[in-house]
């Protein structure tokens, strides 16, 4: 496993090139037994895909335990049918790259799986290129409330070019979101971001600002962003099952003066919004909040 030029550039600027190199052995090109056992019990994944215009989207995939099925050490199958309004359906027809973040909120565990996809009528098959576990930092614990899964109403999707006042309030109160990025040669990637409520600032209806805290030092997301600024964000309303998908352009900020606005921030990301897709009743699962991550700054 070697890092691409964007990852190396960010690692060098952050002064962690050697630390990152020592972690290369954690990234596999096959699904090891520990990853297979983890995937067998999961119900939540976030997918990173790219549309025909190069815009990057983050999509929510959910199902019963085992909906992510390991076919063999290099292939898995996602037995989940995305909503017809989700961009993932068209994206995978024009670009087969897919990044997956499979996350267990209750136990603060997450696995990243990147590869090539094949979209079928009832599932998505993925041929693996990279598989690796991430650390539990900044994951707020949440527990699935199974008793509400049969109460799902009809989903409604609203596409717009800016955040509504309600959307802005949602983001200002969020403690978790997911970010999708894409490198033209290395493929798609999905990652998690967490912090105390308010860690994402709404600058206006078309711009967000959020911190980047100390992580694993490999900088897969930032390495992609420094090469290709197109990115996607996903906010989940865990109590109501709604989603907010945002696509736009991300700019990495290293300015020390601006970093002072956020306790614990090592970098900032300024995100310019190009399109918003809000979906009511996006999934049948609901989560109950547990506790904030002890790693959250502030």
C-alpha positions as CSV (number, residue, x, y, z in Angstrom):
1,X,0.0,0.0,0.0
2,X,1.3,3.4,-0.9
3,X,-0.2,6.9,-0.6
4,X,-1.1,9.0,-3.6
5,X,0.4,12.4,-4.2
6,X,-2.4,14.4,-2.5
7,X,-2.2,12.3,0.7
8,X,1.6,12.7,0.8
9,X,1.3,16.4,0.3
10,X,-1.1,16.9,3.2
11,X,1.0,14.5,5.4
12,X,4.1,16.5,4.7
13,X,2.4,19.8,5.4
14,X,1.0,18.4,8.7
15,X,4.4,17.0,9.6
16,X,3.3,13.4,10.0
17,X,4.8,11.7,6.9
18,X,6.7,9.1,8.9
19,X,3.8,8.4,11.3
20,X,1.5,7.8,8.3
21,X,4.0,5.5,6.6
22,X,4.1,3.3,9.7
23,X,0.3,2.8,9.4
24,X,0.4,1.5,5.8
25,X,0.3,-2.1,7.0
26,X,-3.2,-1.5,8.4
27,X,-4.7,-1.0,4.9
28,X,-5.6,-4.4,3.3
29,X,-6.8,-5.3,-0.2
30,X,-8.8,-8.3,1.1
31,X,-11.5,-8.6,3.8
32,X,-9.8,-10.2,6.8
33,X,-11.7,-12.3,9.3
34,X,-12.0,-9.4,11.8
35,X,-13.6,-7.2,9.1
36,X,-15.9,-10.1,8.0
37,X,-17.2,-10.5,11.6
38,X,-17.7,-6.8,11.9
39,X,-19.6,-6.5,8.6
40,X,-21.9,-9.4,9.5
41,X,-23.6,-7.5,12.3
42,X,-23.8,-3.9,10.9
43,X,-26.9,-1.9,9.9
44,X,-25.5,1.4,8.8
45,X,-23.2,2.4,5.9
46,X,-22.4,5.7,4.1
47,X,-21.4,5.5,0.4
48,X,-19.4,8.0,-1.6
49,X,-20.2,8.2,-5.3
50,X,-19.7,10.6,-8.2
51,X,-22.2,11.9,-10.7
52,X,-21.8,12.5,-14.4
53,X,-20.7,16.1,-13.8
54,X,-18.0,15.1,-11.3
55,X,-20.0,16.2,-8.2
56,X,-19.5,13.9,-5.2
57,X,-22.4,12.7,-3.0
58,X,-22.6,10.9,0.3
59,X,-25.5,8.5,0.6
60,X,-27.1,6.6,3.5
61,X,-27.5,2.8,3.2
62,X,-29.2,0.8,6.0
63,X,-30.6,-2.7,6.5
64,X,-31.0,-5.6,8.9
65,X,-27.9,-7.1,10.5
66,X,-26.0,-8.8,7.7
67,X,-27.3,-6.6,4.9
68,X,-23.7,-6.2,4.0
69,X,-22.8,-9.7,2.8
70,X,-19.2,-10.8,2.4
71,X,-19.1,-13.0,-0.7
72,X,-15.4,-13.8,-0.4
73,X,-12.2,-12.0,0.7
74,X,-12.4,-9.6,-2.2
75,X,-16.1,-9.1,-2.9
76,X,-19.1,-8.0,-0.9
77,X,-22.7,-7.4,-1.6
78,X,-24.9,-4.6,-0.1
79,X,-28.5,-5.9,0.1
80,X,-30.1,-2.5,0.3
81,X,-32.2,-0.6,-2.2
82,X,-31.5,3.2,-2.1
83,X,-34.4,5.5,-2.5
84,X,-35.2,6.3,-6.1
85,X,-34.4,10.0,-5.5
86,X,-30.9,9.3,-4.1
87,X,-28.1,10.3,-6.5
88,X,-26.3,7.0,-5.9
89,X,-28.6,5.2,-8.4
90,X,-27.5,7.3,-11.3
91,X,-24.0,7.9,-10.1
92,X,-23.0,4.2,-10.1
93,X,-24.2,3.9,-13.7
94,X,-21.7,6.5,-14.9
95,X,-18.8,5.9,-12.4
96,X,-18.2,2.6,-10.7
97,X,-15.9,3.9,-8.0
98,X,-17.5,3.6,-4.5
99,X,-16.2,4.4,-1.0
100,X,-18.0,2.9,2.0
101,X,-17.9,3.8,5.7
102,X,-19.5,1.0,7.7
103,X,-20.1,2.4,11.2
104,X,-21.3,0.9,14.5
105,X,-22.4,3.9,16.6
106,X,-23.2,1.9,19.7
107,X,-19.7,0.5,20.0
108,X,-17.7,3.3,18.3
109,X,-16.3,1.1,15.6
110,X,-15.9,2.0,11.9
111,X,-14.5,0.2,8.8
112,X,-13.7,1.9,5.5
113,X,-14.1,-0.1,2.3
114,X,-13.2,1.3,-1.1
115,X,-13.5,-0.3,-4.5
116,X,-15.4,-0.8,-7.7
117,X,-19.2,-1.3,-7.7
118,X,-21.8,-3.0,-9.8
119,X,-25.3,-1.7,-9.3
120,X,-28.0,-4.4,-9.6
121,X,-31.8,-4.2,-9.2
122,X,-31.8,-5.4,-5.5
123,X,-28.2,-5.0,-4.4
124,X,-24.8,-3.4,-5.0
125,X,-21.8,-5.6,-5.5
126,X,-18.3,-4.2,-4.5
127,X,-15.0,-5.5,-5.6
128,X,-12.5,-4.5,-2.8
129,X,-9.4,-2.3,-3.3
130,X,-8.9,-1.1,0.2
131,X,-10.2,-2.2,3.6
132,X,-9.2,-0.8,7.0
133,X,-10.5,0.0,10.5
134,X,-10.4,3.5,11.8
135,X,-10.0,4.7,15.4
136,X,-13.1,5.4,17.6
137,X,-12.4,9.1,18.0
138,X,-15.3,11.6,17.9
139,X,-18.0,9.0,17.5
140,X,-21.0,9.8,19.7
141,X,-22.7,6.6,20.9
142,X,-26.2,6.0,19.6
143,X,-28.4,2.9,19.9
144,X,-30.9,1.7,17.3
145,X,-34.5,1.9,18.5
146,X,-35.9,-1.1,16.7
147,X,-39.5,-0.7,17.7
148,X,-40.0,2.2,15.3
149,X,-38.8,0.5,12.2
150,X,-42.3,-0.5,11.1
151,X,-43.6,3.1,11.3
152,X,-41.9,4.5,8.2
153,X,-44.1,6.8,6.2
154,X,-43.6,7.8,2.6
155,X,-40.3,9.4,1.9
156,X,-40.3,12.9,0.4
157,X,-37.2,14.5,-1.3
158,X,-36.6,18.2,-1.9
159,X,-33.8,19.4,-4.1
160,X,-32.6,23.0,-3.8
161,X,-29.5,25.2,-4.3
162,X,-29.1,26.6,-0.8
163,X,-29.9,25.7,2.8
164,X,-33.2,26.7,4.3
165,X,-33.4,28.2,7.7
166,X,-34.5,24.8,9.1
167,X,-31.5,23.2,7.4
168,X,-29.2,25.7,9.0
169,X,-30.6,25.1,12.4
170,X,-30.2,21.3,11.9
171,X,-26.5,21.7,11.0
172,X,-25.8,24.2,13.8
173,X,-27.1,21.6,16.3
174,X,-25.4,18.5,14.7
175,X,-22.7,16.5,16.5
176,X,-22.0,14.2,13.6
177,X,-21.8,14.2,9.8
178,X,-20.1,12.2,7.0
179,X,-17.9,13.4,4.2
180,X,-17.4,11.9,0.8
181,X,-14.4,12.7,-1.4
182,X,-12.9,11.4,-4.7
183,X,-9.5,11.1,-6.3
184,X,-9.7,10.6,-10.1
185,X,-7.2,7.7,-10.0
186,X,-7.4,6.3,-6.5
187,X,-11.2,6.3,-6.3
188,X,-13.9,7.3,-3.8
189,X,-13.8,7.5,0.0
190,X,-16.3,8.1,2.8
191,X,-15.4,9.2,6.3
192,X,-16.9,10.3,9.6
193,X,-16.7,13.6,11.4
194,X,-17.9,14.3,14.9
195,X,-17.7,17.0,17.7
196,X,-19.8,18.8,20.2
197,X,-23.0,20.5,18.8
198,X,-22.0,23.7,17.0
199,X,-18.7,22.3,15.7
200,X,-20.0,22.9,12.2
201,X,-20.6,26.6,11.6
202,X,-23.2,27.9,9.0
203,X,-21.6,31.0,7.5
204,X,-24.5,31.6,5.2
205,X,-27.1,29.6,3.2
206,X,-24.3,28.4,0.8
207,X,-21.3,28.1,3.0
208,X,-20.2,26.0,5.9
209,X,-17.0,26.0,8.1
210,X,-15.9,23.0,10.2
211,X,-12.7,21.9,12.0
212,X,-10.5,19.0,11.4
213,X,-9.2,17.4,14.6
214,X,-6.3,15.1,15.3
215,X,-6.9,11.8,13.5
216,X,-5.0,8.8,12.1
217,X,-2.5,10.9,10.2
218,X,-3.1,9.2,6.8
219,X,-5.3,12.0,5.5
220,X,-7.3,10.0,2.9
221,X,-10.1,12.6,2.8
222,X,-7.8,15.7,2.8
223,X,-5.5,14.0,0.3
224,X,-8.4,13.7,-2.0
225,X,-9.6,17.2,-1.4
226,X,-6.3,18.8,-2.1
227,X,-6.4,17.2,-5.6
228,X,-10.1,17.4,-6.2
229,X,-12.1,19.9,-4.2
230,X,-15.5,18.3,-5.1
231,X,-17.0,16.7,-2.0
232,X,-20.3,15.6,-0.5
233,X,-21.7,15.9,3.1
234,X,-24.4,13.8,4.8
235,X,-26.2,14.9,7.9
236,X,-28.6,12.4,9.5
237,X,-31.5,13.2,11.8
238,X,-31.1,10.1,13.9
239,X,-34.3,10.6,15.8
240,X,-36.6,11.2,12.8
241,X,-34.8,9.3,10.0
242,X,-34.4,12.3,7.7
243,X,-31.2,13.1,5.8
244,X,-29.5,16.2,4.3
245,X,-27.2,15.5,1.4
246,X,-25.0,18.4,0.3
247,X,-22.6,18.5,-2.6
248,X,-20.1,21.3,-3.3
249,X,-16.4,22.2,-3.1
250,X,-14.2,22.0,-0.1
251,X,-11.1,24.2,0.7
252,X,-8.6,23.3,3.3
253,X,-7.5,26.2,5.6
254,X,-4.2,26.2,7.5
255,X,-4.4,29.8,8.8
256,X,-3.4,29.7,12.5
257,X,-5.4,32.8,13.3
258,X,-8.6,31.2,11.9
259,X,-7.9,28.0,13.8
260,X,-8.3,29.9,17.1
261,X,-12.1,29.9,16.4
262,X,-12.2,26.2,17.1
263,X,-10.8,24.5,20.2
264,X,-8.6,21.6,19.2
265,X,-8.7,22.3,15.5
266,X,-5.6,21.5,13.5
267,X,-7.1,22.6,10.1
268,X,-10.4,24.0,8.9
269,X,-12.6,23.2,5.9
270,X,-14.6,25.9,4.1
271,X,-17.4,24.2,2.2
272,X,-19.2,26.0,-0.7
273,X,-22.6,24.5,-1.2
274,X,-23.8,23.8,-4.8
275,X,-26.8,21.6,-4.3
276,X,-28.8,20.3,-1.4
277,X,-31.1,17.2,-1.2
278,X,-33.3,17.0,1.8
279,X,-35.2,13.7,2.3
280,X,-37.9,13.1,4.9
281,X,-38.3,9.5,6.1
282,X,-35.1,8.6,4.3
283,X,-34.6,5.3,6.3
284,X,-36.6,3.0,8.6
285,X,-34.1,3.1,11.5
286,X,-34.2,5.5,14.4
287,X,-31.4,6.0,17.0
288,X,-31.4,7.0,20.6
289,X,-28.5,9.2,21.8
290,X,-26.1,7.7,24.3
291,X,-23.2,9.9,25.1
292,X,-20.7,12.2,23.5
293,X,-17.2,11.0,22.6
294,X,-14.6,11.7,25.3
295,X,-12.3,12.7,22.5
296,X,-14.4,15.7,21.5
297,X,-12.5,19.0,22.0
298,X,-14.2,21.5,24.2
